[in-house]
Amino acid sequence: MPWFALQVKAQFENVNNLRPVDDSYRIFCKVKCTSCQEEHPNWVTITKNESADLSGSRGQANLVMRCQFCKKESSAKFDEPTAKNPTFRVYEVPDSSAPDFQTLCQIEFRGLEPVLFQPDPDSYFACDSTSSKSKFTEVQFEDGEWMDYDEAGSTEVSIMDFETRWKRA
């Protein structure tokens, strides 16, 4: 079944990483049915901490839904975390000035294909300052930007040009 990687990139100033605050981070995305190719009209939420039973199966998934058009059941499930491969990976700021896409998480979609991602307004990212040991745990993007001030390091911190994409893994 197809796995998709949610990838992110951004321009960082005085920040050295980006990650969801915890495993309860909600993936807020648009999806389309792979049977009839119709895009679901609403944003859907996929959460690692929630699961639902699949019809006619013993299995479970983090999202189970029916297409409004063709009525086919579809599902999405996070990759099982391991010590080497956690649910959410940390975006490490590259040494070069040009940002690159890095995988935030991987999700198996059955009968669905992700189209868009939008940071959930009720979930937070976290990052660390390069000027001090300050940690920022309520990072939310507005129009692809986040700015704050690191008082301990006496410097501005920001994440700009936040971009995402879904890539077949």
MDTraj code that builds the backbone (N, CA, C; nanometers):
import mdtraj as md
import numpy as np

residues = "MET PRO TRP PHE ALA LEU GLN VAL LYS ALA GLN PHE GLU ASN VAL ASN ASN LEU ARG PRO VAL ASP ASP SER TYR ARG ILE PHE CYS LYS VAL LYS CYS THR SER CYS GLN GLU GLU HIS PRO ASN TRP VAL THR ILE THR LYS ASN GLU SER ALA ASP LEU SER GLY SER ARG GLY GLN ALA ASN LEU VAL MET ARG CYS GLN PHE CYS LYS LYS GLU SER SER ALA LYS PHE ASP GLU PRO THR ALA LYS ASN PRO THR PHE ARG VAL TYR GLU VAL PRO ASP SER SER ALA PRO ASP PHE GLN THR LEU CYS GLN ILE GLU PHE ARG GLY LEU GLU PRO VAL LEU PHE GLN PRO ASP PRO ASP SER TYR PHE ALA CYS ASP SER THR SER SER LYS SER LYS PHE THR GLU VAL GLN PHE GLU ASP GLY GLU TRP MET ASP TYR ASP GLU ALA GLY SER THR GLU VAL SER ILE MET ASP PHE GLU THR ARG TRP LYS ARG ALA".split()
xyz = np.array([
    [0.0843, -0.1176, 0.0000],
    [0.0000, 0.0000, 0.0000],
    [0.0890, 0.1242, 0.0000],
    [0.0376, 0.2326, -0.0547],
    [0.1223, 0.3518, -0.0687],
    [0.1472, 0.4258, 0.0624],
    [0.2734, 0.4517, 0.0840],
    [0.3170, 0.5330, 0.1973],
    [0.3495, 0.6713, 0.1438],
    [0.3111, 0.7723, 0.2195],
    [0.3431, 0.9090, 0.1828],
    [0.4183, 0.9743, 0.2974],
    [0.5194, 1.0526, 0.2611],
    [0.5983, 1.1266, 0.3596],
    [0.5531, 1.2718, 0.3568],
    [0.5212, 1.3249, 0.4731],
    [0.4938, 1.4673, 0.4851],
    [0.6287, 1.5346, 0.5041],
    [0.6652, 1.6191, 0.4088],
    [0.7950, 1.6848, 0.4132],
    [0.7781, 1.8350, 0.4326],
    [0.8736, 1.8934, 0.5055],
    [0.8700, 2.0368, 0.5337],
    [1.0058, 2.0989, 0.5025],
    [1.0026, 2.2291, 0.4764],
    [1.1260, 2.3075, 0.4653],
    [1.0930, 2.4510, 0.5010],
    [1.1950, 2.5258, 0.5428],
    [1.1760, 2.6650, 0.5831],
    [1.3109, 2.7346, 0.5940],
    [1.3065, 2.8654, 0.6092],
    [1.4254, 2.9460, 0.6363],
    [1.4288, 2.9715, 0.7871],
    [1.5404, 2.9399, 0.8511],
    [1.5529, 2.9533, 0.9962],
    [1.6503, 3.0651, 1.0319],
    [1.6146, 3.1415, 1.1338],
    [1.7056, 3.2436, 1.1858],
    [1.7201, 3.2215, 1.3361],
    [1.8424, 3.1893, 1.3768],
    [1.8775, 3.1655, 1.5173],
    [1.7977, 3.0512, 1.5807],
    [1.7565, 2.9566, 1.4977],
    [1.6849, 2.8368, 1.5411],
    [1.7527, 2.7190, 1.4733],
    [1.7711, 2.6065, 1.5455],
    [1.8438, 2.4954, 1.4839],
    [1.7608, 2.3707, 1.4549],
    [1.6303, 2.3712, 1.4889],
    [1.5485, 2.2544, 1.4555],
    [1.4005, 2.2891, 1.4642],
    [1.3175, 2.1955, 1.4199],
    [1.1726, 2.2106, 1.4263],
    [1.1121, 2.0724, 1.4406],
    [1.0133, 2.0604, 1.5295],
    [0.9489, 1.9313, 1.5536],
    [0.8117, 1.9556, 1.6150],
    [0.7190, 1.8602, 1.6002],
    [0.5944, 1.8707, 1.6754],
    [0.6247, 1.8621, 1.8249],
    [0.5454, 1.9274, 1.9066],
    [0.5691, 1.9287, 2.0510],
    [0.5672, 1.7873, 2.1076],
    [0.4734, 1.7039, 2.0613],
    [0.4671, 1.5653, 2.1090],
    [0.3949, 1.4780, 2.0066],
    [0.3782, 1.3503, 2.0398],
    [0.3156, 1.2562, 1.9465],
    [0.1662, 1.2783, 1.9280],
    [0.1070, 1.3695, 2.0032],
    [-0.0356, 1.3966, 1.9851],
    [-0.0601, 1.5016, 1.8760],
    [0.0466, 1.5448, 1.8070],
    [0.0321, 1.6435, 1.6998],
    [-0.0663, 1.5909, 1.5959],
    [-0.1570, 1.6775, 1.5531],
    [-0.2605, 1.6377, 1.4578],
    [-0.2216, 1.6784, 1.3161],
    [-0.2271, 1.5831, 1.2248],
    [-0.2033, 1.6115, 1.0836],
    [-0.3360, 1.6567, 1.0239],
    [-0.3384, 1.7765, 0.9726],
    [-0.4579, 1.8398, 0.9183],
    [-0.4383, 1.8451, 0.7675],
    [-0.5147, 1.7663, 0.6908],
    [-0.4867, 1.7592, 0.5474],
    [-0.6124, 1.7445, 0.4626],
    [-0.5954, 1.7705, 0.3343],
    [-0.6976, 1.7450, 0.2328],
    [-0.6599, 1.6133, 0.1673],
    [-0.7608, 1.5314, 0.1372],
    [-0.7365, 1.4015, 0.0749],
    [-0.8308, 1.3821, -0.0433],
    [-0.7904, 1.2919, -0.1333],
    [-0.8803, 1.2548, -0.2426],
    [-0.8905, 1.1035, -0.2487],
    [-1.0044, 1.0558, -0.2946],
    [-1.0311, 0.9129, -0.3082],
    [-0.9537, 0.8604, -0.4290],
    [-0.8859, 0.7475, -0.4130],
    [-0.8104, 0.6920, -0.5259],
    [-0.8999, 0.6112, -0.6197],
    [-1.0240, 0.5839, -0.5790],
    [-1.1169, 0.5114, -0.6668],
    [-1.1852, 0.6052, -0.7657],
    [-1.2471, 0.7110, -0.7136],
    [-1.3221, 0.8018, -0.8016],
    [-1.2497, 0.9339, -0.8273],
    [-1.1349, 0.9546, -0.7615],
    [-1.0512, 1.0740, -0.7774],
    [-1.1159, 1.2028, -0.7266],
    [-1.2225, 1.1905, -0.6490],
    [-1.2880, 1.3087, -0.5930],
    [-1.2166, 1.3528, -0.4658],
    [-1.1954, 1.4830, -0.4542],
    [-1.1326, 1.5376, -0.3341],
    [-1.2386, 1.5578, -0.2265],
    [-1.2065, 1.5162, -0.1052],
    [-1.2984, 1.5356, 0.0074],
    [-1.3133, 1.6858, 0.0288],
    [-1.4359, 1.7360, 0.0465],
    [-1.4551, 1.8813, 0.0556],
    [-1.4010, 1.9449, 0.1838],
    [-1.3805, 1.8652, 0.2878],
    [-1.3356, 1.9197, 0.4162],
    [-1.1932, 1.8756, 0.4489],
    [-1.1313, 1.9487, 0.5404],
    [-1.0019, 1.9076, 0.5941],
    [-1.0266, 1.7902, 0.6875],
    [-0.9386, 1.6905, 0.6854],
    [-0.9494, 1.5765, 0.7765],
    [-0.8302, 1.5782, 0.8715],
    [-0.8484, 1.5173, 0.9876],
    [-0.7448, 1.5148, 1.0902],
    [-0.6993, 1.3721, 1.1138],
    [-0.5683, 1.3517, 1.1141],
    [-0.5101, 1.2209, 1.1442],
    [-0.4254, 1.2391, 1.2698],
    [-0.4560, 1.1608, 1.3729],
    [-0.3871, 1.1720, 1.5009],
    [-0.3321, 1.0367, 1.5414],
    [-0.2081, 1.0327, 1.5822],
    [-0.1432, 0.9077, 1.6238],
    [-0.2145, 0.8443, 1.7426],
    [-0.2681, 0.9256, 1.8317],
    [-0.3277, 0.8753, 1.9553],
    [-0.4716, 0.8279, 1.9402],
    [-0.5295, 0.8392, 1.8210],
    [-0.6662, 0.7941, 1.7984],
    [-0.6658, 0.6848, 1.6930],
    [-0.7532, 0.5856, 1.7111],
    [-0.7649, 0.4810, 1.6098],
    [-0.9098, 0.4358, 1.6015],
    [-0.9444, 0.3794, 1.4866],
    [-1.0798, 0.3298, 1.4623],
    [-1.0691, 0.1942, 1.3940],
    [-1.1698, 0.1107, 1.4123],
    [-1.1725, -0.0218, 1.3508],
    [-1.2026, -0.0109, 1.2022],
    [-1.1381, -0.0983, 1.1246],
    [-1.1661, -0.1092, 0.9823],
    [-1.2829, -0.2057, 0.9634],
    [-1.3739, -0.1758, 0.8725],
    [-1.4887, -0.2632, 0.8462],
    [-1.4421, -0.3968, 0.7906],
    [-1.4992, -0.5060, 0.8408],
    [-1.4683, -0.6388, 0.7886],
    [-1.3257, -0.6830, 0.8127],
    [-1.2613, -0.6284, 0.9153],
    [-1.1215, -0.6602, 0.9413],
    [-1.0951, -0.6494, 1.0908],
    [-0.9887, -0.7107, 1.1342],
    [-0.9462, -0.6953, 1.2736],
    [-0.8558, -0.5742, 1.2907],
    [-0.8179, -0.5159, 1.1802],
    [-0.7225, -0.4060, 1.1838],
    [-0.7826, -0.2745, 1.2284],
    [-0.6932, -0.1831, 1.2605],
    [-0.7301, -0.0479, 1.2988],
    [-0.6441, 0.0509, 1.2213],
    [-0.6910, 0.1739, 1.2139],
    [-0.6161, 0.2805, 1.1490],
    [-0.6407, 0.4096, 1.2259],
    [-0.5539, 0.5070, 1.2045],
    [-0.5671, 0.6355, 1.2727],
    [-0.6766, 0.7222, 1.2109],
    [-0.7149, 0.6916, 1.0882],
    [-0.8270, 0.7581, 1.0216],
    [-0.9001, 0.6537, 0.9390],
    [-1.0302, 0.6431, 0.9569],
    [-1.1145, 0.5566, 0.8740],
    [-1.2310, 0.6428, 0.8275],
    [-1.2531, 0.6463, 0.6963],
    [-1.3618, 0.7282, 0.6423],
    [-1.4170, 0.6665, 0.5149],
    [-1.5359, 0.7081, 0.4772],
    [-1.5990, 0.6652, 0.3528],
    [-1.6052, 0.7827, 0.2574],
    [-1.5765, 0.7545, 0.1312],
    [-1.5859, 0.8568, 0.0277],
    [-1.7326, 0.8977, 0.0143],
    [-1.7591, 1.0260, 0.0095],
    [-1.8960, 1.0758, -0.0031],
    [-1.9541, 1.0484, -0.1414],
    [-1.8676, 1.0220, -0.2385],
    [-1.9141, 1.0046, -0.3753],
    [-1.9314, 0.8577, -0.4123],
    [-1.8261, 0.7759, -0.3933],
    [-1.8338, 0.6346, -0.4338],
    [-1.8591, 0.5400, -0.3163],
    [-1.8605, 0.5936, -0.1939],
    [-1.8905, 0.5180, -0.0709],
    [-1.7852, 0.4142, -0.0330],
    [-1.6691, 0.4172, -0.0959],
    [-1.5628, 0.3224, -0.0630],
    [-1.4962, 0.3627, 0.0687],
    [-1.4674, 0.2622, 0.1541],
    [-1.3979, 0.2901, 0.2794],
    [-1.2490, 0.3082, 0.2530],
    [-1.1915, 0.4062, 0.3195],
    [-1.0492, 0.4364, 0.3066],
    [-0.9910, 0.4569, 0.4453],
    [-0.8582, 0.4478, 0.4530],
    [-0.7946, 0.4639, 0.5839],
    [-0.6553, 0.5241, 0.5710],
    [-0.6068, 0.5716, 0.6853],
    [-0.4702, 0.6238, 0.6948],
    [-0.4148, 0.5819, 0.8300],
    [-0.2873, 0.5428, 0.8298],
    [-0.2251, 0.4945, 0.9529],
    [-0.0801, 0.5412, 0.9581],
    [-0.0403, 0.5927, 1.0748],
    [0.0981, 0.6344, 1.0947],
    [0.1909, 0.5138, 1.0919],
    [0.3138, 0.5383, 1.0515],
    [0.4200, 0.4386, 1.0589],
    [0.4411, 0.4038, 1.2062],
    [0.4627, 0.2759, 1.2358],
    [0.4881, 0.2349, 1.3746],
    [0.6221, 0.2925, 1.4204],
    [0.6241, 0.3602, 1.5345],
    [0.7491, 0.4213, 1.5804],
    [0.8478, 0.3186, 1.6346],
    [0.9750, 0.3477, 1.6140],
    [1.0842, 0.2695, 1.6719],
    [1.1838, 0.3688, 1.7303],
    [1.2819, 0.3188, 1.8017],
    [1.3839, 0.4079, 1.8579],
    [1.4590, 0.4808, 1.7465],
    [1.4814, 0.4111, 1.6361],
    [1.5549, 0.4691, 1.5242],
    [1.4645, 0.5548, 1.4347],
    [1.3359, 0.5249, 1.4363],
    [1.2417, 0.5892, 1.3462],
    [1.1157, 0.6318, 1.4235],
    [1.1200, 0.7443, 1.4977],
    [1.0044, 0.7862, 1.5773],
    [0.8873, 0.8297, 1.4880],
    [0.7708, 0.8458, 1.5476],
    [0.6529, 0.8886, 1.4714],
    [0.6814, 1.0195, 1.3996],
    [0.7312, 1.1177, 1.4735],
    [0.7654, 1.2472, 1.4151],
    [0.9156, 1.2675, 1.4228],
    [0.9741, 1.3029, 1.3109],
    [1.1174, 1.3267, 1.3042],
    [1.1465, 1.4751, 1.3260],
    [1.2658, 1.5038, 1.3699],
    [1.3081, 1.6418, 1.3933],
    [1.3676, 1.6969, 1.2643],
    [1.3222, 1.8152, 1.2238],
    [1.3818, 1.8838, 1.1098],
    [1.5082, 1.9508, 1.1609],
    [1.6214, 1.9080, 1.1089],
    [1.7501, 1.9676, 1.1466],
    [1.7871, 2.0717, 1.0416],
    [1.8196, 2.1909, 1.0853],
    [1.8540, 2.2981, 0.9928],
    [1.9809, 2.2601, 0.9180],
    [1.9774, 2.2632, 0.7837],
    [2.0960, 2.2256, 0.7062],
    [2.2086, 2.3280, 0.7212],
    [2.3316, 2.2812, 0.6993],
    [2.4483, 2.3693, 0.7086],
    [2.4484, 2.4747, 0.5986],
    [2.3977, 2.4384, 0.4816],
    [2.3950, 2.5337, 0.3704],
    [2.2830, 2.6348, 0.3931],
    [2.2903, 2.7450, 0.3219],
    [2.1891, 2.8492, 0.3384],
    [2.0573, 2.8118, 0.2715],
    [2.0624, 2.7215, 0.1747],
    [1.9407, 2.6810, 0.1051],
    [1.8693, 2.5703, 0.1830],
    [1.7435, 2.5919, 0.2194],
    [1.6713, 2.4871, 0.2923],
    [1.6386, 2.3699, 0.2005],
    [1.6230, 2.2544, 0.2599],
    [1.5842, 2.1373, 0.1825],
    [1.4646, 2.0714, 0.2505],
    [1.3877, 1.9956, 0.1722],
    [1.2744, 1.9239, 0.2291],
    [1.3247, 1.8072, 0.3120],
    [1.2678, 1.7918, 0.4312],
    [1.2982, 1.6785, 0.5184],
    [1.1665, 1.6179, 0.5657],
    [1.1673, 1.4868, 0.5862],
    [1.0461, 1.4161, 0.6254],
    [1.0117, 1.4422, 0.7712],
    [0.8872, 1.4820, 0.7938],
    [0.8347, 1.5022, 0.9289],
    [0.7731, 1.3725, 0.9817],
    [0.6958, 1.3031, 0.8966],
    [0.6344, 1.1758, 0.9351],
    [0.5959, 1.0988, 0.8094],
    [0.5654, 0.9696, 0.8279],
    [0.5190, 0.8859, 0.7172],
    [0.3850, 0.8252, 0.7547],
    [0.2937, 0.8251, 0.6583],
    [0.1593, 0.7723, 0.6798],
    [0.1238, 0.6807, 0.5635],
    [0.0645, 0.5664, 0.5976],
    [0.0167, 0.4736, 0.4952],
    [-0.1284, 0.5097, 0.4636],
    [-0.1549, 0.5408, 0.3382],
    [-0.2901, 0.5740, 0.2939],
    [-0.3435, 0.4585, 0.2102],
    [-0.4621, 0.4092, 0.2441],
    [-0.5293, 0.3039, 0.1669],
    [-0.6607, 0.3603, 0.1146],
    [-0.6692, 0.3707, -0.0174],
    [-0.7897, 0.4253, -0.0793],
    [-0.7950, 0.5767, -0.0776],
    [-0.6930, 0.6388, -0.0238],
    [-0.6832, 0.7849, -0.0164],
    [-0.5469, 0.8290, -0.0659],
    [-0.5404, 0.9532, -0.1073],
    [-0.4121, 1.0141, -0.1401],
    [-0.4119, 1.1545, -0.0804],
    [-0.3071, 1.1911, -0.0068],
    [-0.3032, 1.3262, 0.0500],
    [-0.2800, 1.4297, -0.0592],
    [-0.3458, 1.5424, -0.0457],
    [-0.3351, 1.6489, -0.1451],
    [-0.2629, 1.7704, -0.0866],
    [-0.3069, 1.8154, 0.0301],
    [-0.2492, 1.9331, 0.0950],
    [-0.2320, 1.9082, 0.2437],
    [-0.1398, 1.9825, 0.3042],
    [-0.1227, 1.9828, 0.4497],
    [-0.1323, 2.1266, 0.4963],
    [-0.1925, 2.1436, 0.6120],
    [-0.1991, 2.2752, 0.6741],
    [-0.1694, 2.2564, 0.8220],
    [-0.0799, 2.3365, 0.8796],
    [-0.0565, 2.3228, 1.0238],
    [-0.1877, 2.3413, 1.1001],
    [-0.2151, 2.2496, 1.1888],
    [-0.3382, 2.2520, 1.2669],
    [-0.3334, 2.3680, 1.3658],
    [-0.4352, 2.4533, 1.3686],
    [-0.4331, 2.5678, 1.4599],
    [-0.4386, 2.5294, 1.6081],
    [-0.4719, 2.4038, 1.6384],
    [-0.4789, 2.3599, 1.7781],
    [-0.3580, 2.2770, 1.8211],
    [-0.2611, 2.2599, 1.7335],
    [-0.1401, 2.1831, 1.7655],
    [-0.0186, 2.2742, 1.7515],
    [0.0874, 2.2389, 1.8226],
    [0.2065, 2.3240, 1.8231],
    [0.3308, 2.2501, 1.7755],
    [0.4220, 2.3288, 1.7179],
    [0.5566, 2.2830, 1.6897],
    [0.6460, 2.3364, 1.8012],
    [0.7687, 2.2851, 1.8071],
    [0.8681, 2.3332, 1.9023],
    [1.0002, 2.3525, 1.8286],
    [1.0847, 2.4404, 1.8811],
    [1.2177, 2.4614, 1.8243],
    [1.3103, 2.5108, 1.9347],
    [1.4407, 2.5082, 1.9061],
    [1.5424, 2.5494, 2.0028],
    [1.6233, 2.6654, 1.9461],
    [1.6579, 2.7585, 2.0327],
    [1.7394, 2.8725, 1.9932],
    [1.8848, 2.8297, 1.9761],
    [1.9538, 2.8924, 1.8819],
    [2.0972, 2.8670, 1.8651],
    [2.1797, 2.9591, 1.9555],
    [2.1172, 3.0643, 2.0093],
    [2.1889, 3.1627, 2.0905],
    [2.1886, 3.1315, 2.2391],
    [2.0985, 3.0445, 2.2812],
    [2.0894, 3.0089, 2.4229],
    [2.0276, 2.8692, 2.4315],
    [1.9944, 2.8293, 2.5517],
    [1.9293, 2.6991, 2.5691],
    [1.7772, 2.7134, 2.5698],
    [1.7285, 2.8262, 2.5215],
    [1.5842, 2.8511, 2.5199],
    [1.5130, 2.7562, 2.4248],
    [1.3973, 2.7083, 2.4710],
    [1.3123, 2.6222, 2.3900],
    [1.1794, 2.6944, 2.3701],
    [1.1311, 2.6907, 2.2483],
    [1.0029, 2.7520, 2.2163],
    [0.9055, 2.6388, 2.1855],
    [0.8004, 2.6263, 2.2657],
    [0.7102, 2.5110, 2.2539],
    [0.5705, 2.5464, 2.2042],
    [0.5493, 2.6708, 2.1669],
    [0.4189, 2.7097, 2.1138],
    [0.4353, 2.7759, 1.9773],
    [0.5059, 2.7076, 1.8891],
    [0.5292, 2.7597, 1.7548],
    [0.4071, 2.7295, 1.6684],
    [0.3458, 2.8353, 1.6169],
    [0.2357, 2.8222, 1.5219],
    [0.2640, 2.9155, 1.4054],
    [0.2353, 2.8680, 1.2857],
    [0.2660, 2.9452, 1.1659],
    [0.1451, 3.0250, 1.1205],
    [0.1711, 3.1513, 1.0900],
    [0.0689, 3.2368, 1.0323],
    [0.1230, 3.2835, 0.8980],
    [0.0560, 3.2437, 0.7920],
    [0.1018, 3.2735, 0.6557],
    [0.2439, 3.2235, 0.6327],
    [0.2766, 3.1058, 0.6872],
    [0.4069, 3.0445, 0.6662],
    [0.5201, 3.1067, 0.7454],
    [0.4873, 3.1835, 0.8499],
    [0.5902, 3.2522, 0.9276],
    [0.5653, 3.2385, 1.0774],
    [0.6746, 3.2395, 1.1532],
    [0.6690, 3.2452, 1.2992],
    [0.7871, 3.3287, 1.3457],
    [0.7627, 3.4207, 1.4387],
    [0.8689, 3.5058, 1.4924],
    [0.8532, 3.5184, 1.6435],
    [0.9662, 3.5301, 1.7121],
    [0.9653, 3.5488, 1.8569],
    [1.0974, 3.6149, 1.8951],
    [1.1165, 3.6339, 2.0244],
    [1.2408, 3.6931, 2.0739],
    [1.2969, 3.6041, 2.1836],
    [1.4244, 3.5692, 2.1717],
    [1.4934, 3.4886, 2.2721],
    [1.5574, 3.5844, 2.3720],
    [1.4926, 3.6015, 2.4866],
    [1.5431, 3.6953, 2.5868],
    [1.6758, 3.6502, 2.6455],
    [1.6929, 3.5209, 2.6673],
    [1.8188, 3.4700, 2.7236],
    [1.9351, 3.4919, 2.6275],
    [1.9099, 3.4802, 2.4986],
    [2.0142, 3.4996, 2.3982],
    [2.0161, 3.6390, 2.3397],
    [1.9229, 3.7242, 2.3799],
    [1.9109, 3.8625, 2.3309],
    [1.9121, 3.8691, 2.1790],
    [1.8270, 3.7879, 2.1173],
    [1.8228, 3.7858, 1.9716],
    [1.6841, 3.7470, 1.9216],
    [1.6542, 3.7902, 1.8006],
    [1.5287, 3.7510, 1.7372],
    [1.5422, 3.6090, 1.6841],
    [1.4353, 3.5350, 1.6900],
    [1.4311, 3.4007, 1.6320],
    [1.3118, 3.3957, 1.5373],
    [1.3291, 3.3229, 1.4266],
    [1.2174, 3.3150, 1.3324],
    [1.2292, 3.1920, 1.2431],
    [1.1150, 3.1533, 1.1927],
    [1.1053, 3.0494, 1.0900],
    [1.0168, 3.1096, 0.9819],
    [1.0725, 3.1251, 0.8627],
    [1.0017, 3.1912, 0.7530],
    [0.9904, 3.0961, 0.6341],
    [0.9028, 3.1311, 0.5429],
    [0.8843, 3.0543, 0.4185],
    [0.8592, 2.9067, 0.4467],
    [0.7748, 2.8767, 0.5443],
    [0.7413, 2.7387, 0.5802],
    [0.6627, 2.6765, 0.4653],
    [0.7159, 2.5678, 0.4108],
    [0.6519, 2.4977, 0.2992],
    [0.6386, 2.3505, 0.3328],
    [0.5367, 2.2879, 0.2758],
    [0.5170, 2.1440, 0.2949],
    [0.4828, 2.0788, 0.1623],
    [0.5033, 1.9485, 0.1583],
    [0.4604, 1.8702, 0.0424],
    [0.4426, 1.7253, 0.0869],
    [0.3602, 1.6546, 0.0141],
    [0.3451, 1.5104, 0.0328],
    [0.4248, 1.4429, -0.0772],
    [0.5059, 1.3464, -0.0410],
    [0.5872, 1.2747, -0.1394],
    [0.5698, 1.1253, -0.1162],
    [0.5513, 1.0526, -0.2247],
    [0.5390, 0.9069, -0.2134],
    [0.6684, 0.8514, -0.1552],
    [0.6553, 0.7734, -0.0476],
    [0.7740, 0.7218, 0.0224],
    [0.8154, 0.5859, -0.0326],
])
top = md.Topology()
chain = top.add_chain()
for i, resn in enumerate(residues, 1):
    res = top.add_residue(resn, chain, resSeq=i)
    for name in ("N", "CA", "C"):
        top.add_atom(name, md.element.get_by_symbol(name[0]), res)
traj = md.Trajectory(xyz[None], top)
